[in-house]
Amino acid sequence: MDRLTNTIRPYAWGSTTAIPRLLGTAPTGEPQAELWMGAHPGAPSRIDRGAGLTSLADVIAADPERELGAAVVARFGPRLPFLFKILAAGAPLSLQVHPDLDQARAGHADEERRGIPLDAPHRNYKDPHHKPEMICALTPFDGLCGFRPPQEAAELLAGLEVDSLKPYVDLLRAHPEEAALREMLTAVLTADRAEMARTVAEAAAAIDRLGGVYTPYATLVHHFPGDPGVIAAMLLNHVRLQPGEAMFLGAGVPHAYLDGLGVELLANSDNVLRAGLTPKHVDVPELLRIVRFDHGDPAILRPEGDGEEVYEAPVDEFRLSRYALADGAAPRTLPAGAPQILLCTAGRPKAGETILAPGESVFVPAVESVELSGAGTVFRATVAV
């Protein structure tokens, strides 16, 4: 078992205080958006097995079957298939979707054939993997996830009483449900940018005036004035997770995180197609090909089980669970067989003989089992194979 030394990513949307508060460190004044735990090449965790700090990605590459287990290597290759994060949103993230596995493979192969550099701003597919993800709230956590029913979205937009939105309201009311959402999103993202900027400005004034159900969108117009993603975001369900609640985001589901601190577990991929709320590249045709236009209330996940509380997700790359440990209780044994990352979010529990403070984590290779004891909360990331 190895204590992890992890990197904090300073994305502009990150909170300046949430991660320092969890870690018990002083804020730097700069945004601290994500703390990464895993072997992603962009910021791999580091471990020390007696020769100084070494990239976890390099350790895994040197002996994949020991670190990951034969079943994981056979299923996913010699790479850790998940990435674990602490995510601290102080401002909205971009409105985005992720491809499914077939789409990712085809898109990556196509861009490789066309010679698009991996770091090109218009590159959509950085790798041939899909990117399902789960966010579990540590504080109240606001996000947007999945489409509202078209009639509900029409009523929300109509309530702003903005004349330039009326054609969009009529469009939502005039078409069958899936077609209405597709037509609406297409119209918003392909509209004349100057005209759309005026519409967003008028909508922003109405949002500020009305408050209530429009309050979640006020932060969007503040951070992204004139962005068509503000109107697109109003097609989506607003979700507020309470601490301990989670949300799973599968392929093609449009979403954006708005505010809060959470634990995020996702397949180890960089593939993102953006729909707005960003200065980055938006590939509208490819986005519209990937988005799933079905609608409904997003499922709020609560952990199930006695001892190990599992957040069920329909993927193999990762499995998220939580242990609420109490002083004096019998130790919990976590079996060998697959790689694990254990993250403490409260208390000072022990993983084996290693005491963990909030925000600290360890990597457990597949050949090792480990006992959890003491008092505190531990999230466990592993593979569902």
Secondary structure, DSSP 8 states (H G I E B T S, - for coil): -EE-B-EEE--TTBBSSHHHHHHT----SS-B-EEEES--TTS--EEESSSSEEEHHHHHHH-HHHHH-HHHHHHH-SS--EEEEEEEESS---EEE---HHHHHHHHHHHHHTT--TT-TT---SSS----EEEEESS-EEEEEEE--HHHHHHHHHTT--GGGHHHHHHHHHS-HHHHHHHHHHHHHHS-HHHHHHHHHHHHHHHHHH-GGGHHHHHHHHHSTT-THHHHHTTEEEEEE-TT-EEEE-TT--EEEEEEEEEEEEES----EEEESSSS---HHHHHHH----B-----B--BSSSEEEE--S-SS-EEEEEEE-TTS--EEE-SSS-EEEEEEEE--EETTEE--TT-EEEE-TT--EEEESSEEEEEEE---
